Amino acid sequence: MPVTHEITLVVNGVARRAEVPARRLLSDCLRQDLGLTGTHVGCEHGVCGCCTVLLDGEPVRSCLTFAVTVDGREITTVEGLAGPDGMSAVQRAFAECHGLQCGFCTPGFLCTVTAFLRDNPAPTDEEVLEGISGNLCRCTGYQNIAKAVHRAAELLAEES
C-alpha cells in the first residue's frame, strides 16, 4: 500500500484537502482528487502549456509539479478566474476575439495571459507573442489569441 500525504491547497480561494501519494502530479490532484477538470493535460512534459495554473499568482506547469510540494500554497485554475460579476476580462476578450477553437489549450492560455497582463498591462505586439510563446495551440494560428490579449489589456485598463 503506497504511503500518502495529507495536503491542504487553497484552490480558487477555498481551502481543499487531499490525500495524495508523494509522486501525484498537481494536474492529477486537481482533476482526479478535487474534481477540477478545467486544467487540461496535453503533452505531460511541460511543453504545451495546457496544464498551466497560477501558483501564488505565477504560472506553473501543473504536469511537472508534485502536489505535495505545494501544500499550503494558493492555486488558481481556470475555474477560479471568473469573478462574482462573471467572466474575467481575459475570458471575455478570448470569447469576443474568437481566441479559441477546440478550446483544449484555452485554460492554460487564460491562466498565462492573466499573469502576463498583471505584470505587463500594455504590451507591444512583440511582447504579446513572447508572453504566449510557452503555450501551444494546434487550431488557431495565434492571430486571434494575440488580438484577445490586446483586447484583454484594453478591458483591464477600462476597469482600472
QUISUL-V100017 format. One line per field, one symbol per residue. phi: phi as a letter, one per 40 degrees, with the letter a starting at -180 (. if undefined). psi: psi as a letter, one per 40 degrees, with the letter a starting at -180 (. if undefined). A space follows every 10 residues. Layout:
# QUISUL-V100017
phi: ???
psi: ???
This chain:
# QUISUL-V100017
phi: .ccbbcbbbc bfgbcbbabb cdcccddccc cccbgccccc bbcgbgccgc ccbbbfgbcb cccbbcdccb dgccbbbdcc ccbcchdcdc cccccccfca bcgccddccc cccdcdccca cbccdccccc cbccbbbcbc ggdcccdccc cccccccccc
psi: hihihhihhh hfehhhiihi idehiddddd dddeegedhi hcdfeedded ehihhfehhi heeehhddee heihhhidde diadeaiidd ddddddeffi cdededdddd dddddddddg egiidddddd deeehihedd eedddddddd ddddddddd.
